[in-house]
Amino acid sequence: MRINLTFKRTVDLSAEQRNQIRQLFYRVFESEMSEATFERRFMYAPKGYSYHGLMLSDDEIVGSFSAIPYRYLCFGKERLFALSVDTMIAPEHRGGKANLIAMANLAYEGMVKDGIEFIYGFPNELYYAHEKRILGTRDIGRLNYYVLPINFGTVVRKLKFLNYPSRLFARIVTSLRVSHNTTRCNYTIEKINDETFIRHRYDDSYTFLPLGKTAQCVYKLYLEEGGVRTLHILDIWPMSPAAMDEAILKIYRQYKSSVDLILYVGKLPFCPRRLVKVPQRLDPQKIRMTGKVLVKGVLPDLIFDIRHWNVNVSNFDVR
């Protein structure tokens, strides 16, 4: 059994190699990735491809470190960043850190050649400490959960008696005076939310909602574990208190009888009047953002402060 390490752009992968990555994804994450999803995820990016550091055993892909390029405005200048996704190694080839580091370094080299200066990610609980220790990433910050509970007892089964009070609460907060604060939130770091990004990030399962004269909201319905009907607001742009207010109001009026929870996950510089900010100790899952500078000396250290980022679920690919 011979282990090989190599770098590939998505466009340089053979059909068999793409299939092997999809099969490895299924083995590691126990979730299927269709050919169409693979193409949209890795090839609809601004450059038409993504980056893959690969580990092969006798020509079969058994490990992968992948990153997707995105265009960002960062302190007034357009830059290329990359999102780390789907880091995986087949169970029988785990152990030690050398191969993971080698795969990552091969991907970093390919990205730097293309002008990518920074890589960021949202590692899960199992991978978070390992990533920081092995790959030298740094904390950027942690996202918050903002919720409008409609049937709280469906979310927390033992508190079913709170269903009626939560529905009453939802009716009250959605009857509050509409915000007229249309001041756009100013972020020094945010993705460029153009047609290329929208085509890459969203398929026909997402719904777009016009807000006011120029704003938009994108959301999706999910049936979560335990049968919780959850409406995820992925993004609102441009973000303002009035746009968030309008989005919640319109969504609630349309879905109040068919969902149990309306949810936004991100980092907001204001308190939405119709949502409750969940205390971090009660978060169902810690969503941490980490990053690593690939080109020294070109980015300010403030990039590691999440307060400068316009970030939410649209910035990564779990929803």
Phi, psi and omega in degrees: 000117184249126179265129179238145176238133183211165178243138177220140162278156183303321182292344180265355178283139174284166177301322179293320179293322176298319179295321179295321177296318179295321178293320178296320177302317180295318181296317187279315187256356179054042179214139182277142172240114182288165176300319181295319178294318177303314181295315181294319183294315190255342186245347178271009179289168185306329181266355181085006178197168175237190189235137185222115167271123190240144171247127182240141173242111183050049176071009175253131181288120181238001177202149182207136170236111187243152178213140183250128180282145176219152175268131181231149164266122184229109181051046173085002181233139176285130181223161175259122172246171176225144177260122176284128181221152166054040174294125187205145175222134179303142185308320184287352180246011179276164182119123184083167185245351189300316184292321178297315179299318181295316178299315181297315181297323177297318178293318179302315181299316179296322180291316181300321178300333180267006177088014178276127190254347188207141175236138180227164180197175181230073185294145177286175185301322183290327187264341189306300183295323180297315180299313182298318182288317186277317187259354175073028176283162180238153176293138169255318178161187184233138180280155178253155174259131175238125189228152165240100180281124179260316173235083186298327181290342174282327179286315178242099191304322184287354180247038182301333181294349180269003180301311181295313177301324180290323176295322178295317178301315180299318179297321182293311185290333178277357175258001179293160179304137181290136178290138175251013180278093182266011180298121181292134177294130180266117176244144178270349177223117176205149180293153174273110191269061185264186183297326178298315180296315183298318179297323180288316192276329189238141172248196186289353180278354179260152180243135178255136184235118177290141180230130178056218182270329188227345187276163177219155175230144173235135182216168180208144179267137178226147168259105185276173177306138182085006178077022180280119180276108188242132174256113181267119169274113184276320186200151171224129180213142346295146183280134174206160176303321181293320180295316177298316180302313181294320180298312181298316182298312181295317181293317180300313182299326182278326191242009186301334181265354187236359175231157179260339187207135170252132191224136170232131178241121181178203179229113184246141177274008179217166179261112179298131186288340183254005179236154176256128176279119183285131174302138187300332180293343180257004179303133178294334178206133178283122178251101183257143178249130179235165180204168180211129176283128181263334179238110186293142170085002183254347183236141178289152180295343178297348178296341179267018176244111187298341179296343178271352186261139163268099189224138176203194184295337179294340181282349174222188198235035180268346180224000000 
